[in-house]
Amino acid sequence: MSKRKYAGVVVPMATPVKAGSVDLEAVEKIIRSFAEAGVDVLVMGTTGEGNLVPQAEGIEMVATAVRAAEGKITIYAGVTGLCLKEQVAQIKGFKEAGADVAVAILPSYYALTEEQMVAYYTALAEESVLPVMLYNILATTHLSIPVEAVRKLAAHPNIVGLKDSERDLERMEQCIAIKNEAEDFAYFCGWAAQSAHSLELGADGIVPSTGNFVPKHFQKLYEAAVAGNMEEANRLQKLTDEMAKVYQQGRPLGKQLAALKCIMQGIGLCGTEMFAPLTELAEEEYRTIREQIAQFDLNL
């Protein structure tokens, strides 16, 4: 196992919604399922519709997750919005709610230079009352944190790692090399299809959205990979890849999240409601998803 403080499986939790607000009862149910599987959680991330959740509800959701976790798992909280002062205040709220780490994407309204990215994260880390993890996700921000910027930021004492969802194997290897050089900087792979491979290369952790309904599969994958049993890790990788296709294949991200909630509804975790402007799928599509996922045994 990684000896770093932050390591393992971190599931980016889908946000359950009921009557237009966060469904806190469902949050408790989901968090308990994660704690039982031994996986940590990212609340208010991309899979969790983070930038669509009102900030006050987001903080309440984090507090609910902390209570439900009962100290058994690490709580990562996603930083949202575009205003640095508001983000600092949001992190303070996360801290008071009991979160362990703040995970921050780049404010993405403007195209940013490398210098501006480094300055932003440095300012956020200086003001943050929680450890900060960088979150690189080109698909939604349309910004990529350059590898050299990651190298510079890894030296900051309050920046503890990088969650990288960019689909670039060369970049992955370069960022893992940076974390190997840094004393207290972790690398988490947010490209779920490369979970086993990234761990084989030396990643500290993985962040798979499919873990919302099969968290134990990813915990077993992680344990197998760090034990050097890549045959088992790759078997679980292929299996979870096939499961992921049920809700991901042929759909843009917003519809993938709606399809994911359909699967979670089927195992009694939450409903299918979404935060605007995302919408639910047609019943016919939900029926197809249910039929396809029924081909798999979701239990270990």
C-alpha positions in Angstrom: 0.0 0.0 0.0 1.1 3.6 -0.6 2.8 5.1 2.5 1.5 8.6 1.6 -1.2 10.1 3.7 -3.6 10.3 0.8 -4.0 7.1 -1.1 -6.4 4.4 -2.2 -9.8 4.5 -3.9 -11.8 7.7 -3.9 -15.2 7.4 -5.4 -16.6 10.7 -6.9 -20.0 10.4 -5.4 -23.1 11.1 -7.6 -25.3 13.7 -5.9 -28.8 12.4 -5.1 -31.5 15.0 -5.7 -35.1 15.1 -4.5 -37.6 17.9 -5.2 -34.8 20.1 -6.5 -32.5 19.8 -3.4 -29.8 17.4 -2.2 -31.4 14.2 -0.9 -29.5 14.0 2.4 -31.1 10.7 3.4 -29.8 9.1 0.2 -26.4 10.8 0.9 -26.2 8.8 4.1 -27.1 5.6 2.4 -24.4 6.1 -0.3 -21.7 7.0 2.2 -22.5 4.0 4.3 -22.0 1.8 1.3 -18.6 3.4 0.6 -17.5 3.0 4.2 -18.6 -0.7 4.1 -16.4 -1.2 1.0 -13.5 0.7 2.6 -13.3 3.4 -0.1 -13.0 7.1 0.4 -15.3 9.7 -1.2 -15.1 12.9 -3.2 -18.3 15.0 -2.6 -19.2 17.8 -4.9 -16.9 16.6 -7.7 -17.7 16.5 -11.5 -19.7 13.2 -11.1 -21.5 14.9 -8.3 -22.7 17.8 -10.4 -20.6 20.0 -8.0 -20.9 23.3 -9.9 -24.7 22.9 -10.1 -25.2 22.4 -6.3 -26.0 25.6 -4.3 -23.0 26.2 -2.0 -25.0 26.1 1.2 -26.5 22.7 0.2 -23.0 21.5 -0.7 -21.7 22.3 2.7 -24.7 20.6 4.3 -24.1 17.6 2.1 -20.5 17.4 3.2 -21.5 17.6 6.8 -24.0 14.8 6.2 -21.3 12.7 4.6 -19.0 13.2 7.5 -21.6 12.1 10.0 -22.5 9.0 8.0 -18.8 8.1 7.5 -18.3 8.0 11.3 -14.6 8.6 10.9 -14.1 5.4 8.8 -13.1 7.1 5.5 -11.5 10.3 4.2 -13.8 13.0 2.9 -12.6 15.0 -0.1 -14.8 18.1 -1.0 -14.9 19.7 -4.4 -14.3 23.4 -4.6 -16.8 25.2 -7.0 -17.4 28.6 -8.5 -15.1 31.1 -10.2 -14.4 33.6 -7.4 -11.3 33.0 -5.2 -12.8 34.8 -2.1 -16.0 32.7 -2.3 -13.9 29.5 -2.8 -11.9 30.3 0.3 -15.1 30.8 2.3 -16.5 27.6 0.8 -13.5 25.7 2.0 -13.9 27.2 5.5 -17.4 25.8 5.4 -16.1 22.4 4.3 -13.6 22.4 7.2 -16.3 23.3 9.7 -18.4 20.5 8.3 -15.6 18.0 8.9 -14.1 17.5 5.4 -10.4 16.4 5.2 -9.3 17.8 1.9 -10.4 20.4 -0.6 -10.2 19.4 -4.3 -10.0 22.3 -6.7 -10.5 22.6 -10.5 -9.3 25.7 -12.3 -11.8 28.6 -12.6 -12.5 28.2 -16.3 -14.4 31.2 -17.7 -11.1 32.7 -19.1 -8.3 31.0 -20.8 -5.4 31.0 -18.4 -1.6 31.0 -18.8 0.6 28.6 -16.9 1.7 31.5 -14.8 -1.9 32.4 -13.9 -2.7 28.8 -13.0 0.2 28.6 -10.6 -0.7 31.9 -9.1 -4.3 30.9 -8.6 -3.5 27.6 -6.9 -0.8 29.2 -4.8 -3.2 31.9 -3.6 -5.9 29.3 -2.9 -3.5 27.1 -0.9 -2.2 30.0 1.1 -5.7 30.9 2.2 -7.2 27.5 2.5 -7.9 26.0 6.0 -7.8 22.5 4.4 -5.1 20.7 2.4 -5.6 21.4 -1.3 -5.6 18.8 -4.1 -5.3 20.0 -7.6 -7.9 18.7 -10.0 -7.1 18.6 -13.7 -10.0 17.8 -16.0 -9.6 19.1 -19.5 -13.0 17.7 -20.6 -15.0 20.2 -18.5 -12.7 23.1 -17.9 -11.1 23.1 -21.3 -7.9 23.9 -19.5 -5.0 21.6 -18.8 -2.6 22.2 -16.0 0.8 22.0 -17.6 3.1 19.3 -16.2 5.7 22.0 -15.2 3.0 23.8 -13.3 2.2 20.6 -11.4 5.9 20.3 -10.6 6.0 23.9 -9.2 2.8 23.5 -7.2 3.9 20.1 -5.8 6.5 21.9 -3.7 3.8 24.0 -1.8 3.3 22.7 1.7 -0.5 22.9 1.6 -0.9 21.3 -1.8 -1.0 17.6 -1.2 -1.7 16.0 -4.6 -3.2 15.9 -8.0 -6.3 14.2 -9.3 -5.8 14.0 -13.0 -8.6 13.1 -15.4 -6.8 14.0 -18.6 -6.6 11.1 -21.0 -2.9 11.2 -21.8 -0.6 8.3 -20.9 2.6 10.3 -21.4 1.3 13.0 -19.0 0.4 10.3 -16.5 3.9 9.0 -16.4 5.4 12.5 -16.1 3.0 13.4 -13.2 3.8 10.1 -11.4 7.5 10.9 -11.8 6.8 14.3 -10.1 5.0 12.7 -7.2 7.9 10.3 -6.8 10.3 13.2 -6.4 8.0 15.1 -4.0 7.9 14.2 -0.3 4.2 14.7 0.4 2.5 14.9 -3.0 0.1 12.2 -4.1 -1.1 11.3 -7.6 -4.6 10.1 -8.2 -5.7 8.7 -11.6 -9.2 10.1 -12.6 -9.2 8.1 -15.8 -11.0 5.0 -14.6 -10.1 2.8 -17.6 -6.4 3.2 -16.6 -6.9 2.5 -12.9 -4.9 -0.7 -12.9 -2.2 0.6 -15.2 -1.7 3.8 -13.2 -1.3 1.8 -10.0 1.2 -0.4 -11.7 3.1 2.7 -12.7 3.1 4.0 -9.1 -0.1 6.0 -8.7 -1.2 6.5 -5.1 -4.9 6.2 -5.8 -7.7 6.0 -8.3 -11.0 8.0 -8.7 -13.6 5.8 -10.6 -17.1 7.0 -11.1 -18.3 3.4 -11.6 -17.3 2.9 -8.0 -20.7 4.5 -7.1 -22.4 1.1 -7.6 -19.4 -1.3 -7.4 -17.1 0.2 -4.8 -15.8 -3.2 -3.6 -14.7 -4.1 -7.1 -12.3 -1.1 -7.2 -11.1 -1.6 -3.7 -10.2 -5.2 -4.7 -8.6 -3.9 -7.9 -6.5 -1.4 -5.8 -5.4 -4.1 -3.3 -4.5 -6.5 -6.1 -2.4 -3.9 -8.0 -0.5 -2.6 -5.0 0.2 -6.3 -4.0 1.7 -6.8 -7.5 -1.1 -9.2 -8.6 -1.7 -7.5 -11.9 -3.5 -10.5 -13.4 -6.3 -10.0 -10.9 -6.1 -6.2 -11.1 -6.5 -6.3 -14.9 -9.3 -8.8 -14.7 -11.2 -6.4 -12.5 -10.3 -3.5 -14.8 -11.8 -5.3 -17.8 -14.9 -6.2 -15.8 -15.5 -2.7 -14.5 -14.8 -1.2 -18.0 -17.6 -3.3 -19.4 -19.9 -2.1 -16.6 -19.0 1.5 -17.3 -20.0 1.1 -20.9 -23.6 0.6 -19.9 -23.9 4.2 -18.7 -21.1 5.9 -20.6 -20.9 4.7 -24.1 -22.5 6.9 -26.7 -23.5 9.6 -24.2 -22.1 13.1 -23.4 -21.0 13.6 -19.8 -24.3 15.1 -18.5 -26.3 12.1 -19.8 -23.7 9.7 -18.5 -24.4 11.0 -15.0 -28.2 10.6 -15.5 -27.6 7.0 -16.6 -25.3 6.4 -13.6 -28.1 7.4 -11.3 -30.4 4.9 -13.0 -28.1 2.1 -12.1 -27.8 3.5 -8.5 -31.6 3.6 -8.3 -31.7 0.0 -9.3 -29.7 -1.0 -6.2 -31.7 1.3 -3.9 -29.1 4.1 -3.4 -30.9 7.2 -4.9 -33.4 8.5 -7.4 -32.8 9.7 -10.9 -33.5 13.4 -10.5 -30.8 15.9 -11.7 -29.8 19.5 -11.0 -30.6 21.9 -13.8 -29.6 22.3 -16.5 -29.0 18.5 -16.6 -32.1 16.4 -17.2 -33.3 12.9 -16.7 -33.4 10.4 -19.5 -36.5 9.0 -21.3 -38.0 6.0 -19.7 -37.2 3.8 -22.7 -33.5 4.6 -22.2 -33.7 3.9 -18.5 -35.3 0.5 -19.4 -32.4 -0.3 -21.7 -29.8 0.6 -19.0 -31.5 -1.6 -16.5 -31.6 -4.5 -19.0 -27.9 -4.1 -19.8 -26.6 -3.8 -16.2 -28.7 -6.9 -15.2 -26.2 -8.9 -17.2 -23.6 -8.3 -14.5 -23.3 -9.5 -10.9 -22.7 -6.3 -9.0 -21.6 -8.2 -5.9 -18.3 -9.7 -5.0 
